[in-house]
Amino acid sequence: MNNKIIGIVLVIAGIFLAIWGYNIYDSASSQFSRALSGDAPIEAWAGMAGGIICVLIGITKLK
Protein backbone atom coordinates (compact mmCIF):
# COMPACT_ATOMS: atom_id res chain seq x y z
CA MET A 1 0.00 0.00 0.00
CA ASN A 2 2.84 2.38 0.83
CA ASN A 3 4.48 1.89 -2.59
CA LYS A 4 1.22 2.75 -4.34
CA ILE A 5 0.93 6.04 -2.47
CA ILE A 6 4.53 6.92 -3.33
CA GLY A 7 3.85 5.98 -6.95
CA ILE A 8 0.77 8.19 -7.16
CA VAL A 9 2.65 11.12 -5.61
CA LEU A 10 5.54 10.64 -8.05
CA VAL A 11 3.22 10.52 -11.06
CA ILE A 12 1.37 13.68 -10.00
CA ALA A 13 4.59 15.53 -9.13
CA GLY A 14 6.16 14.43 -12.41
CA ILE A 15 3.22 15.72 -14.43
CA PHE A 16 3.37 19.10 -12.71
CA LEU A 17 7.16 19.24 -13.10
CA ALA A 18 6.96 18.49 -16.82
CA ILE A 19 4.27 21.14 -17.29
CA TRP A 20 6.37 23.66 -15.36
CA GLY A 21 9.40 22.89 -17.54
CA TYR A 22 7.37 23.29 -20.70
CA ASN A 23 5.99 26.61 -19.47
CA ILE A 24 9.53 27.87 -18.94
CA TYR A 25 10.55 26.55 -22.36
CA ASP A 26 7.61 28.33 -24.01
CA SER A 27 7.93 31.65 -22.13
CA ALA A 28 8.60 34.92 -23.98
CA SER A 29 12.05 35.38 -22.47
CA SER A 30 13.01 31.84 -23.42
CA GLN A 31 11.81 32.35 -26.99
CA PHE A 32 13.85 35.55 -27.20
CA SER A 33 16.91 33.77 -25.82
CA ARG A 34 16.48 30.89 -28.27
CA ALA A 35 16.14 33.33 -31.16
CA LEU A 36 19.42 35.04 -30.27
CA SER A 37 21.60 32.20 -29.05
CA GLY A 38 19.70 29.03 -29.95
CA ASP A 39 19.91 27.70 -26.38
CA ALA A 40 16.96 26.85 -24.18
CA PRO A 41 17.17 27.49 -20.42
CA ILE A 42 18.54 24.60 -18.40
CA GLU A 43 15.58 24.90 -16.01
CA ALA A 44 13.23 24.01 -18.86
CA TRP A 45 15.15 20.88 -19.80
CA ALA A 46 15.62 19.88 -16.16
CA GLY A 47 11.91 20.31 -15.47
CA MET A 48 10.76 18.33 -18.48
CA ALA A 49 13.32 15.54 -18.07
CA GLY A 50 12.83 15.36 -14.31
CA GLY A 51 9.08 15.21 -14.76
CA ILE A 52 9.30 12.36 -17.23
CA ILE A 53 11.65 10.45 -14.95
CA CYS A 54 9.33 10.95 -11.95
CA VAL A 55 6.34 9.74 -13.96
CA LEU A 56 8.21 6.63 -15.13
CA ILE A 57 9.39 5.77 -11.62
CA GLY A 58 5.88 6.39 -10.28
CA ILE A 59 4.36 4.06 -12.86
CA THR A 60 6.80 1.29 -11.92
CA LYS A 61 5.87 1.74 -8.25
CA LEU A 62 2.17 1.35 -9.10
CA LYS A 63 2.64 -2.09 -10.64
mmCIF file of the N, C-alpha and C atoms, coordinates in Angstrom:
data_MODEL
# 
_entry.id   MODEL 
# 
loop_
_atom_site.group_PDB 
_atom_site.id 
_atom_site.type_symbol 
_atom_site.label_atom_id 
_atom_site.label_alt_id 
_atom_site.label_comp_id 
_atom_site.label_asym_id 
_atom_site.label_entity_id 
_atom_site.label_seq_id 
_atom_site.pdbx_PDB_ins_code 
_atom_site.Cartn_x 
_atom_site.Cartn_y 
_atom_site.Cartn_z 
_atom_site.occupancy 
_atom_site.B_iso_or_equiv 
_atom_site.pdbx_formal_charge 
_atom_site.auth_seq_id 
_atom_site.auth_comp_id 
_atom_site.auth_asym_id 
_atom_site.auth_atom_id 
_atom_site.pdbx_PDB_model_num 
ATOM 1   N N  . MET A 1 1  ? 0.819  -1.190 0.000   1.00 0.00 ? 1  MET A N  1 
ATOM 2   C CA . MET A 1 1  ? 0.000  0.000  0.000   1.00 0.00 ? 1  MET A CA 1 
ATOM 3   C C  . MET A 1 1  ? 0.864  1.255  0.000   1.00 0.00 ? 1  MET A C  1 
ATOM 4   N N  . ASN A 1 2  ? 1.974  1.218  0.729   1.00 0.00 ? 2  ASN A N  1 
ATOM 5   C CA . ASN A 1 2  ? 2.838  2.379  0.828   1.00 0.00 ? 2  ASN A CA 1 
ATOM 6   C C  . ASN A 1 2  ? 3.491  2.700  -0.523  1.00 0.00 ? 2  ASN A C  1 
ATOM 7   N N  . ASN A 1 3  ? 3.867  1.663  -1.279  1.00 0.00 ? 3  ASN A N  1 
ATOM 8   C CA . ASN A 1 3  ? 4.478  1.888  -2.591  1.00 0.00 ? 3  ASN A CA 1 
ATOM 9   C C  . ASN A 1 3  ? 3.488  2.514  -3.559  1.00 0.00 ? 3  ASN A C  1 
ATOM 10  N N  . LYS A 1 4  ? 2.230  2.173  -3.454  1.00 0.00 ? 4  LYS A N  1 
ATOM 11  C CA . LYS A 1 4  ? 1.218  2.753  -4.344  1.00 0.00 ? 4  LYS A CA 1 
ATOM 12  C C  . LYS A 1 4  ? 1.036  4.232  -4.068  1.00 0.00 ? 4  LYS A C  1 
ATOM 13  N N  . ILE A 1 5  ? 1.062  4.628  -2.811  1.00 0.00 ? 5  ILE A N  1 
ATOM 14  C CA . ILE A 1 5  ? 0.934  6.043  -2.466  1.00 0.00 ? 5  ILE A CA 1 
ATOM 15  C C  . ILE A 1 5  ? 2.136  6.827  -2.996  1.00 0.00 ? 5  ILE A C  1 
ATOM 16  N N  . ILE A 1 6  ? 3.324  6.272  -2.809  1.00 0.00 ? 6  ILE A N  1 
ATOM 17  C CA . ILE A 1 6  ? 4.527  6.917  -3.330  1.00 0.00 ? 6  ILE A CA 1 
ATOM 18  C C  . ILE A 1 6  ? 4.459  7.008  -4.850  1.00 0.00 ? 6  ILE A C  1 
ATOM 19  N N  . GLY A 1 7  ? 3.976  5.973  -5.501  1.00 0.00 ? 7  GLY A N  1 
ATOM 20  C CA . GLY A 1 7  ? 3.845  5.978  -6.950  1.00 0.00 ? 7  GLY A CA 1 
ATOM 21  C C  . GLY A 1 7  ? 2.880  7.040  -7.441  1.00 0.00 ? 7  GLY A C  1 
ATOM 22  N N  . ILE A 1 8  ? 1.751  7.172  -6.768  1.00 0.00 ? 8  ILE A N  1 
ATOM 23  C CA . ILE A 1 8  ? 0.769  8.190  -7.157  1.00 0.00 ? 8  ILE A CA 1 
ATOM 24  C C  . ILE A 1 8  ? 1.352  9.588  -6.981  1.00 0.00 ? 8  ILE A C  1 
ATOM 25  N N  . VAL A 1 9  ? 2.038  9.804  -5.862  1.00 0.00 ? 9  VAL A N  1 
ATOM 26  C CA . VAL A 1 9  ? 2.651  11.117 -5.611  1.00 0.00 ? 9  VAL A CA 1 
ATOM 27  C C  . VAL A 1 9  ? 3.709  11.421 -6.672  1.00 0.00 ? 9  VAL A C  1 
ATOM 28  N N  . LEU A 1 10 ? 4.514  10.434 -7.032  1.00 0.00 ? 10 LEU A N  1 
ATOM 29  C CA . LEU A 1 10 ? 5.538  10.644 -8.054  1.00 0.00 ? 10 LEU A CA 1 
ATOM 30  C C  . LEU A 1 10 ? 4.928  10.942 -9.418  1.00 0.00 ? 10 LEU A C  1 
ATOM 31  N N  . VAL A 1 11 ? 3.865  10.264 -9.769  1.00 0.00 ? 11 VAL A N  1 
ATOM 32  C CA . VAL A 1 11 ? 3.217  10.520 -11.055 1.00 0.00 ? 11 VAL A CA 1 
ATOM 33  C C  . VAL A 1 11 ? 2.655  11.943 -11.093 1.00 0.00 ? 11 VAL A C  1 
ATOM 34  N N  . ILE A 1 12 ? 1.965  12.334 -10.035 1.00 0.00 ? 12 ILE A N  1 
ATOM 35  C CA . ILE A 1 12 ? 1.374  13.677 -10.000 1.00 0.00 ? 12 ILE A CA 1 
ATOM 36  C C  . ILE A 1 12 ? 2.464  14.745 -9.993  1.00 0.00 ? 12 ILE A C  1 
ATOM 37  N N  . ALA A 1 13 ? 3.492  14.559 -9.176  1.00 0.00 ? 13 ALA A N  1 
ATOM 38  C CA . ALA A 1 13 ? 4.590  15.531 -9.132  1.00 0.00 ? 13 ALA A CA 1 
ATOM 39  C C  . ALA A 1 13 ? 5.321  15.597 -10.466 1.00 0.00 ? 13 ALA A C  1 
ATOM 40  N N  . GLY A 1 14 ? 5.496  14.459 -11.110 1.00 0.00 ? 14 GLY A N  1 
ATOM 41  C CA . GLY A 1 14 ? 6.160  14.426 -12.406 1.00 0.00 ? 14 GLY A CA 1 
ATOM 42  C C  . GLY A 1 14 ? 5.377  15.155 -13.483 1.00 0.00 ? 14 GLY A C  1 
ATOM 43  N N  . ILE A 1 15 ? 4.063  15.016 -13.457 1.00 0.00 ? 15 ILE A N  1 
ATOM 44  C CA . ILE A 1 15 ? 3.225  15.719 -14.433 1.00 0.00 ? 15 ILE A CA 1 
ATOM 45  C C  . ILE A 1 15 ? 3.345  17.223 -14.237 1.00 0.00 ? 15 ILE A C  1 
ATOM 46  N N  . PHE A 1 16 ? 3.248  17.672 -12.974 1.00 0.00 ? 16 PHE A N  1 
ATOM 47  C CA . PHE A 1 16 ? 3.370  19.104 -12.714 1.00 0.00 ? 16 PHE A CA 1 
ATOM 48  C C  . PHE A 1 16 ? 4.762  19.625 -13.047 1.00 0.00 ? 16 PHE A C  1 
ATOM 49  N N  . LEU A 1 17 ? 5.793  18.836 -12.789 1.00 0.00 ? 17 LEU A N  1 
ATOM 50  C CA . LEU A 1 17 ? 7.161  19.244 -13.095 1.00 0.00 ? 17 LEU A CA 1 
ATOM 51  C C  . LEU A 1 17 ? 7.379  19.359 -14.598 1.00 0.00 ? 17 LEU A C  1 
ATOM 52  N N  . ALA A 1 18 ? 6.836  18.424 -15.362 1.00 0.00 ? 18 ALA A N  1 
ATOM 53  C CA . ALA A 1 18 ? 6.961  18.487 -16.816 1.00 0.00 ? 18 ALA A CA 1 
ATOM 54  C C  . ALA A 1 18 ? 6.201  19.682 -17.385 1.00 0.00 ? 18 ALA A C  1 
ATOM 55  N N  . ILE A 1 19 ? 5.034  19.970 -16.838 1.00 0.00 ? 19 ILE A N  1 
ATOM 56  C CA . ILE A 1 19 ? 4.266  21.137 -17.293 1.00 0.00 ? 19 ILE A CA 1 
ATOM 57  C C  . ILE A 1 19 ? 5.014  22.418 -16.960 1.00 0.00 ? 19 ILE A C  1 
ATOM 58  N N  . TRP A 1 20 ? 5.601  22.489 -15.760 1.00 0.00 ? 20 TRP A N  1 
ATOM 59  C CA . TRP A 1 20 ? 6.372  23.658 -15.357 1.00 0.00 ? 20 TRP A CA 1 
ATOM 60  C C  . TRP A 1 20 ? 7.565  23.871 -16.292 1.00 0.00 ? 20 TRP A C  1 
ATOM 61  N N  . GLY A 1 21 ? 8.267  22.791 -16.616 1.00 0.00 ? 21 GLY A N  1 
ATOM 62  C CA . GLY A 1 21 ? 9.403  22.889 -17.536 1.00 0.00 ? 21 GLY A CA 1 
ATOM 63  C C  . GLY A 1 21 ? 8.981  23.347 -18.913 1.00 0.00 ? 21 GLY A C  1 
ATOM 64  N N  . TYR A 1 22 ? 7.850  22.860 -19.392 1.00 0.00 ? 22 TYR A N  1 
ATOM 65  C CA . TYR A 1 22 ? 7.369  23.289 -20.702 1.00 0.00 ? 22 TYR A CA 1 
ATOM 66  C C  . TYR A 1 22 ? 6.956  24.756 -20.685 1.00 0.00 ? 22 TYR A C  1 
ATOM 67  N N  . ASN A 1 23 ? 6.354  25.201 -19.579 1.00 0.00 ? 23 ASN A N  1 
ATOM 68  C CA . ASN A 1 23 ? 5.987  26.613 -19.473 1.00 0.00 ? 23 ASN A CA 1 
ATOM 69  C C  . ASN A 1 23 ? 7.216  27.513 -19.516 1.00 0.00 ? 23 ASN A C  1 
ATOM 70  N N  . ILE A 1 24 ? 8.292  27.097 -18.870 1.00 0.00 ? 24 ILE A N  1 
ATOM 71  C CA . ILE A 1 24 ? 9.529  27.868 -18.936 1.00 0.00 ? 24 ILE A CA 1 
ATOM 72  C C  . ILE A 1 24 ? 10.080 27.847 -20.355 1.00 0.00 ? 24 ILE A C  1 
ATOM 73  N N  . TYR A 1 25 ? 10.041 26.693 -20.996 1.00 0.00 ? 25 TYR A N  1 
ATOM 74  C CA . TYR A 1 25 ? 10.548 26.554 -22.360 1.00 0.00 ? 25 TYR A CA 1 
ATOM 75  C C  . TYR A 1 25 ? 9.775  27.437 -23.327 1.00 0.00 ? 25 TYR A C  1 
ATOM 76  N N  . ASP A 1 26 ? 8.480  27.608 -23.091 1.00 0.00 ? 26 ASP A N  1 
ATOM 77  C CA . ASP A 1 26 ? 7.614  28.334 -24.014 1.00 0.00 ? 26 ASP A CA 1 
ATOM 78  C C  . ASP A 1 26 ? 7.429  29.805 -23.623 1.00 0.00 ? 26 ASP A C  1 
ATOM 79  N N  . SER A 1 27 ? 8.109  30.272 -22.581 1.00 0.00 ? 27 SER A N  1 
ATOM 80  C CA . SER A 1 27 ? 7.929  31.653 -22.134 1.00 0.00 ? 27 SER A CA 1 
ATOM 81  C C  . SER A 1 27 ? 8.535  32.628 -23.148 1.00 0.00 ? 27 SER A C  1 
ATOM 82  N N  . ALA A 1 28 ? 8.132  33.889 -23.043 1.00 0.00 ? 28 ALA A N  1 
ATOM 83  C CA . ALA A 1 28 ? 8.595  34.916 -23.983 1.00 0.00 ? 28 ALA A CA 1 
ATOM 84  C C  . ALA A 1 28 ? 10.100 35.136 -23.862 1.00 0.00 ? 28 ALA A C  1 
ATOM 85  N N  . SER A 1 29 ? 10.613 35.159 -22.633 1.00 0.00 ? 29 SER A N  1 
ATOM 86  C CA . SER A 1 29 ? 12.054 35.382 -22.469 1.00 0.00 ? 29 SER A CA 1 
ATOM 87  C C  . SER A 1 29 ? 12.864 34.208 -23.020 1.00 0.00 ? 29 SER A C  1 
ATOM 88  N N  . SER A 1 30 ? 12.331 33.010 -22.875 1.00 0.00 ? 30 SER A N  1 
ATOM 89  C CA . SER A 1 30 ? 13.012 31.844 -23.425 1.00 0.00 ? 30 SER A CA 1 
ATOM 90  C C  . SER A 1 30 ? 12.997 31.857 -24.941 1.00 0.00 ? 30 SER A C  1 
ATOM 91  N N  . GLN A 1 31 ? 11.880 32.269 -25.530 1.00 0.00 ? 31 GLN A N  1 
ATOM 92  C CA . GLN A 1 31 ? 11.810 32.355 -26.988 1.00 0.00 ? 31 GLN A CA 1 
ATOM 93  C C  . GLN A 1 31 ? 12.784 33.399 -27.513 1.00 0.00 ? 31 GLN A C  1 
ATOM 94  N N  . PHE A 1 32 ? 12.905 34.512 -26.806 1.00 0.00 ? 32 PHE A N  1 
ATOM 95  C CA . PHE A 1 32 ? 13.853 35.553 -27.200 1.00 0.00 ? 32 PHE A CA 1 
ATOM 96  C C  . PHE A 1 32 ? 15.283 35.038 -27.096 1.00 0.00 ? 32 PHE A C  1 
ATOM 97  N N  . SER A 1 33 ? 15.578 34.337 -26.019 1.00 0.00 ? 33 SER A N  1 
ATOM 98  C CA . SER A 1 33 ? 16.913 33.770 -25.819 1.00 0.00 ? 33 SER A CA 1 
ATOM 99  C C  . SER A 1 33 ? 17.237 32.731 -26.890 1.00 0.00 ? 33 SER A C  1 
ATOM 100 N N  . ARG A 1 34 ? 16.253 31.891 -27.227 1.00 0.00 ? 34 ARG A N  1 
ATOM 101 C CA . ARG A 1 34 ? 16.475 30.885 -28.271 1.00 0.00 ? 34 ARG A CA 1 
ATOM 102 C C  . ARG A 1 34 ? 16.680 31.534 -29.629 1.00 0.00 ? 34 ARG A C  1 
ATOM 103 N N  . ALA A 1 35 ? 15.992 32.645 -29.879 1.00 0.00 ? 35 ALA A N  1 
ATOM 104 C CA . ALA A 1 35 ? 16.143 33.330 -31.163 1.00 0.00 ? 35 ALA A CA 1 
ATOM 105 C C  . ALA A 1 35 ? 17.538 33.921 -31.305 1.00 0.00 ? 35 ALA A C  1 
ATOM 106 N N  . LEU A 1 36 ? 18.106 34.417 -30.212 1.00 0.00 ? 36 LEU A N  1 
ATOM 107 C CA . LEU A 1 36 ? 19.422 35.042 -30.271 1.00 0.00 ? 36 LEU A CA 1 
ATOM 108 C C  . LEU A 1 36 ? 20.557 34.027 -30.203 1.00 0.00 ? 36 LEU A C  1 
ATOM 109 N N  . SER A 1 37 ? 20.470 33.106 -29.253 1.00 0.00 ? 37 SER A N  1 
ATOM 110 C CA . SER A 1 37 ? 21.599 32.197 -29.049 1.00 0.00 ? 37 SER A CA 1 
ATOM 111 C C  . SER A 1 37 ? 21.316 30.759 -29.464 1.00 0.00 ? 37 SER A C  1 
ATOM 112 N N  . GLY A 1 38 ? 20.053 30.402 -29.572 1.00 0.00 ? 38 GLY A N  1 
ATOM 113 C CA . GLY A 1 38 ? 19.701 29.034 -29.949 1.00 0.00 ? 38 GLY A CA 1 
ATOM 114 C C  . GLY A 1 38 ? 19.645 28.072 -28.783 1.00 0.00 ? 38 GLY A C  1 
ATOM 115 N N  . ASP A 1 39 ? 19.906 28.558 -27.567 1.00 0.00 ? 39 ASP A N  1 
ATOM 116 C CA . ASP A 1 39 ? 19.910 27.699 -26.383 1.00 0.00 ? 39 ASP A CA 1 
ATOM 117 C C  . ASP A 1 39 ? 18.642 27.894 -25.572 1.00 0.00 ? 39 ASP A C  1 
ATOM 118 N N  . ALA A 1 40 ? 18.106 26.801 -25.085 1.00 0.00 ? 40 ALA A N  1 
ATOM 119 C CA . ALA A 1 40 ? 16.956 26.846 -24.178 1.00 0.00 ? 40 ALA A CA 1 
ATOM 120 C C  . ALA A 1 40 ? 17.480 26.877 -22.747 1.00 0.00 ? 40 ALA A C  1 
ATOM 121 N N  . PRO A 1 41 ? 16.718 27.463 -21.816 1.00 0.00 ? 41 PRO A N  1 
ATOM 122 C CA . PRO A 1 41 ? 17.173 27.494 -20.418 1.00 0.00 ? 41 PRO A CA 1 
ATOM 123 C C  . PRO A 1 41 ? 17.303 26.084 -19.843 1.00 0.00 ? 41 PRO A C  1 
ATOM 124 N N  . ILE A 1 42 ? 18.304 25.907 -19.010 1.00 0.00 ? 42 ILE A N  1 
ATOM 125 C CA . ILE A 1 42 ? 18.544 24.602 -18.401 1.00 0.00 ? 42 ILE A CA 1 
ATOM 126 C C  . ILE A 1 42 ? 17.389 24.215 -17.476 1.00 0.00 ? 42 ILE A C  1 
ATOM 127 N N  . GLU A 1 43 ? 16.710 25.214 -16.885 1.00 0.00 ? 43 GLU A N  1 
ATOM 128 C CA . GLU A 1 43 ? 15.577 24.905 -16.009 1.00 0.00 ? 43 GLU A CA 1 
ATOM 129 C C  . GLU A 1 43 ? 14.461 24.222 -16.787 1.00 0.00 ? 43 GLU A C  1 
ATOM 130 N N  . ALA A 1 44 ? 14.284 24.621 -18.044 1.00 0.00 ? 44 ALA A N  1 
ATOM 131 C CA . ALA A 1 44 ? 13.234 24.013 -18.861 1.00 0.00 ? 44 ALA A CA 1 
ATOM 132 C C  . ALA A 1 44 ? 13.547 22.543 -19.125 1.00 0.00 ? 44 ALA A C  1 
ATOM 133 N N  . TRP A 1 45 ? 14.783 22.266 -19.525 1.00 0.00 ? 45 TRP A N  1 
ATOM 134 C CA . TRP A 1 45 ? 15.154 20.881 -19.802 1.00 0.00 ? 45 TRP A CA 1 
ATOM 135 C C  . TRP A 1 45 ? 15.141 20.039 -18.535 1.00 0.00 ? 45 TRP A C  1 
ATOM 136 N N  . ALA A 1 46 ? 15.608 20.620 -17.431 1.00 0.00 ? 46 ALA A N  1 
ATOM 137 C CA . ALA A 1 46 ? 15.617 19.881 -16.164 1.00 0.00 ? 46 ALA A CA 1 
ATOM 138 C C  . ALA A 1 46 ? 14.194 19.574 -15.709 1.00 0.00 ? 46 ALA A C  1 
ATOM 139 N N  . GLY A 1 47 ? 13.292 20.529 -15.868 1.00 0.00 ? 47 GLY A N  1 
ATOM 140 C CA . GLY A 1 47 ? 11.907 20.305 -15.468 1.00 0.00 ? 47 GLY A CA 1 
ATOM 141 C C  . GLY A 1 47 ? 11.233 19.235 -16.300 1.00 0.00 ? 47 GLY A C  1 
ATOM 142 N N  . MET A 1 48 ? 11.407 19.317 -17.614 1.00 0.00 ? 48 MET A N  1 
ATOM 143 C CA . MET A 1 48 ? 10.763 18.331 -18.483 1.00 0.00 ? 48 MET A CA 1 
ATOM 144 C C  . MET A 1 48 ? 11.360 16.943 -18.294 1.00 0.00 ? 48 MET A C  1 
ATOM 145 N N  . ALA A 1 49 ? 12.679 16.852 -18.242 1.00 0.00 ? 49 ALA A N  1 
ATOM 146 C CA . ALA A 1 49 ? 13.319 15.544 -18.074 1.00 0.00 ? 49 ALA A CA 1 
ATOM 147 C C  . ALA A 1 49 ? 13.044 14.970 -16.689 1.00 0.00 ? 49 ALA A C  1 
ATOM 148 N N  . GLY A 1 50 ? 13.120 15.820 -15.668 1.00 0.00 ? 50 GLY A N  1 
ATOM 149 C CA . GLY A 1 50 ? 12.829 15.361 -14.308 1.00 0.00 ? 50 GLY A CA 1 
ATOM 150 C C  . GLY A 1 50 ? 11.391 14.901 -14.156 1.00 0.00 ? 50 GLY A C  1 
ATOM 151 N N  . GLY A 1 51 ? 10.480 15.602 -14.811 1.00 0.00 ? 51 GLY A N  1 
ATOM 152 C CA . GLY A 1 51 ? 9.076  15.211 -14.762 1.00 0.00 ? 51 GLY A CA 1 
ATOM 153 C C  . GLY A 1 51 ? 8.834  13.868 -15.410 1.00 0.00 ? 51 GLY A C  1 
ATOM 154 N N  . ILE A 1 52 ? 9.461  13.643 -16.540 1.00 0.00 ? 52 ILE A N  1 
ATOM 155 C CA . ILE A 1 52 ? 9.305  12.360 -17.228 1.00 0.00 ? 52 ILE A CA 1 
ATOM 156 C C  . ILE A 1 52 ? 9.886  11.223 -16.392 1.00 0.00 ? 52 ILE A C  1 
ATOM 157 N N  . ILE A 1 53 ? 11.034 11.472 -15.784 1.00 0.00 ? 53 ILE A N  1 
ATOM 158 C CA . ILE A 1 53 ? 11.654 10.447 -14.946 1.00 0.00 ? 53 ILE A CA 1 
ATOM 159 C C  . ILE A 1 53 ? 10.778 10.135 -13.741 1.00 0.00 ? 53 ILE A C  1 
ATOM 160 N N  . CYS A 1 54 ? 10.220 11.176 -13.108 1.00 0.00 ? 54 CYS A N  1 
ATOM 161 C CA . CYS A 1 54 ? 9.330  10.954 -11.954 1.00 0.00 ? 54 CYS A CA 1 
ATOM 162 C C  . CYS A 1 54 ? 8.096  10.152 -12.352 1.00 0.00 ? 54 CYS A C  1 
ATOM 163 N N  . VAL A 1 55 ? 7.518  10.475 -13.504 1.00 0.00 ? 55 VAL A N  1 
ATOM 164 C CA . VAL A 1 55 ? 6.344  9.738  -13.965 1.00 0.00 ? 55 VAL A CA 1 
ATOM 165 C C  . VAL A 1 55 ? 6.690  8.275  -14.213 1.00 0.00 ? 55 VAL A C  1 
ATOM 166 N N  . LEU A 1 56 ? 7.813  8.010  -14.849 1.00 0.00 ? 56 LEU A N  1 
ATOM 167 C CA . LEU A 1 56 ? 8.205  6.627  -15.130 1.00 0.00 ? 56 LEU A CA 1 
ATOM 168 C C  . LEU A 1 56 ? 8.473  5.842  -13.846 1.00 0.00 ? 56 LEU A C  1 
ATOM 169 N N  . ILE A 1 57 ? 9.146  6.453  -12.892 1.00 0.00 ? 57 ILE A N  1 
ATOM 170 C CA . ILE A 1 57 ? 9.391  5.774  -11.616 1.00 0.00 ? 57 ILE A CA 1 
ATOM 171 C C  . ILE A 1 57 ? 8.075  5.541  -10.881 1.00 0.00 ? 57 ILE A C  1 
ATOM 172 N N  . GLY A 1 58 ? 7.181  6.538  -10.937 1.00 0.00 ? 58 GLY A N  1 
ATOM 173 C CA . GLY A 1 58 ? 5.880  6.388  -10.283 1.00 0.00 ? 58 GLY A CA 1 
ATOM 174 C C  . GLY A 1 58 ? 5.058  5.277  -10.887 1.00 0.00 ? 58 GLY A C  1 
ATOM 175 N N  . ILE A 1 59 ? 5.114  5.135  -12.203 1.00 0.00 ? 59 ILE A N  1 
ATOM 176 C CA . ILE A 1 59 ? 4.365  4.062  -12.864 1.00 0.00 ? 59 ILE A CA 1 
ATOM 177 C C  . ILE A 1 59 ? 4.911  2.696  -12.458 1.00 0.00 ? 59 ILE A C  1 
ATOM 178 N N  . THR A 1 60 ? 6.232  2.582  -12.342 1.00 0.00 ? 60 THR A N  1 
ATOM 179 C CA . THR A 1 60 ? 6.796  1.294  -11.922 1.00 0.00 ? 60 THR A CA 1 
ATOM 180 C C  . THR A 1 60 ? 6.422  0.968  -10.486 1.00 0.00 ? 60 THR A C  1 
ATOM 181 N N  . LYS A 1 61 ? 6.278  1.983  -9.641  1.00 0.00 ? 61 LYS A N  1 
ATOM 182 C CA . LYS A 1 61 ? 5.867  1.739  -8.248  1.00 0.00 ? 61 LYS A CA 1 
ATOM 183 C C  . LYS A 1 61 ? 4.405  1.303  -8.160  1.00 0.00 ? 61 LYS A C  1 
ATOM 184 N N  . LEU A 1 62 ? 3.587  1.704  -9.121  1.00 0.00 ? 62 LEU A N  1 
ATOM 185 C CA . LEU A 1 62 ? 2.169  1.348  -9.096  1.00 0.00 ? 62 LEU A CA 1 
ATOM 186 C C  . LEU A 1 62 ? 1.918  -0.096 -9.501  1.00 0.00 ? 62 LEU A C  1 
ATOM 187 N N  . LYS A 1 63 ? 2.846  -0.715 -10.188 1.00 0.00 ? 63 LYS A N  1 
ATOM 188 C CA . LYS A 1 63 ? 2.643  -2.090 -10.641 1.00 0.00 ? 63 LYS A CA 1 
ATOM 189 C C  . LYS A 1 63 ? 2.813  -3.079 -9.535  1.00 0.00 ? 63 LYS A C  1 
# 
